[in-house]
C-alpha cells in the first residue's frame, strides 16, 4: 500500500480537505490531502479540480461553503465527490449540521434530529 493509504482508503479514491490554510493544515498530520485556498473563488476552482481527480470525499470549511452554494448544489446529488462541511478556524456556522438534517429528512421523510 502507498504512503497515501489514509487518503486513498476508499478503493483508489482519495480524501481531500479544502479551506483556509489555518483550518486545513492540521489534517495533513492525519495523512489527508490538504488544499489551502486564499479565498472562496480559489476554493471553487479547487473543488471542481478535485471532483475531476477521483476525490470521493472533500471536506470543505463552512466559511467557504457559505460563499459557494451554487457549486455545492452541483455535487449534492452525485455519488462522488461527497462534500462534507466542517467548521473552520472561526468555529461552526451551523451550515454543516443543517445540511445533515436536510439529508436525513430527505432520506427518511421526517426530521428525526
Order of alpha helices (4+ residues) and beta strands (2+ residues): beta-alpha-beta-alpha-beta-alpha-alpha-beta-alpha
